[in-house]
Amino acid sequence: MKYIRLLFYILFISKTIVTWGGENIGGLSFRAYEYSKDERTSLIIPSGNQGVRFKDYLSVSFDLKIREKGEHFGYVCRMIVDNRNSLNLILVNPVNEEPYLCLIKDQQYLGKIHSSATIDIHEWNRIKIELEYKNDTLYVRNNGSLISKEKVTAPDNHSVKVCFGANKLASYTTSDVAPIILKDVQIGLEPGSIKYEWSLEQAVSDTLLQDKFRQMTAFISNPEWIINRNIGKRYLFHPRLFLSRVKISRHVILLQKIVLSNMI
């Protein structure tokens, strides 16, 4: 009987490890319409009054999931270029249709985010928005596949504010927040390279969030960190006091062998 109990315990630990290694390990969940306007989540890159400076290329990429519960409408990402143009990724929910993501440049509707394969907005999608001003082209990719290509024009030398969720920036203020979960935000200033990165996997208490390379800070307000949910399930053992996940996996395998050998 004691071996059976031990085996069940091992299976429980194994399931916990799978949870640690799965998609629930982290992310930033945005407070949306279920909260008052002043309590909704905002992530603005960079913090302060300045923008991200770039010349003729910019890429903004992130992992995105839409929560199944909640009002399926609102801003996902708003990119404000040179404080006079905006590129908006918005979640819309038309009557008698499934919710979908669309792009709006200033007041111009650029179209629905779609591809040859069906996009499940309730699963993780890797969105990448690229501005190539030397080619006067905007590219949007989902999970590596090109899903939109539009013409854009602008002079050299730019700055951009990247806003997720709510913001109170002059002329671009919004409290219409889509019910999203966000992680792994990256900004590139040259093709194929990453200049700034925020994984959003670990909870922070500060309103200023340093990027991975410690070159830029983002402003964050009213966050809900996924890692804080069901914390008892994920942290049966405190990661700093116990073994690493890899070592735990090895110990579980060894214990399984011991139990099975004693049961035979």
C-alpha angles and dihedrals in degrees: 000000000000090000091052090051091048091050091053089049090052091050089051091052090048091054090049090053091051088053090051091052096044134084093280093071092102151326141134117270114204122225106229137168093333086074132058116265094259092052098053121113125262132183116182125182118233111017119229128032100304128086135220106279119225137158117208104337136053133165127187117185134172145159111253137187128174115221113237093224123065140045106318098219136088148071119319099174133358119190113195111198120199088341090278108072130050134197112197133194106200136181112223132183112198121193112274092007136097116256114264142175122251139179125235122184109200100311095335119106108222097184147258122317103244142141140186088274122059113261114223103205091192091064127065114284126182107224120193124185117191130187115197106180093176086065094031088233138135117204127192120191132186118199089341096309121116107240103164138025123181138170117250131173132198141141122263124277114041144173128213137196113206112205126185117191119339125009138172099207115144113269091002102062116145138165094182099114123180117222095253139154113213136189144151098037112186133181123196129190095188130039112272096011136098119218101173131020138182116184094187089205098121125060117241130191097205125089090225116072119195118218121240093262094044092236101114141021129220125208117234132182134180095004126180109202116209091211090064093059118096087358092169092061095048097041105043082143121030105246093224094049099042136046125293119267091258092052091046090053091052092049091049091052091049092049090050090054092049093049094046092048090053092048093055 
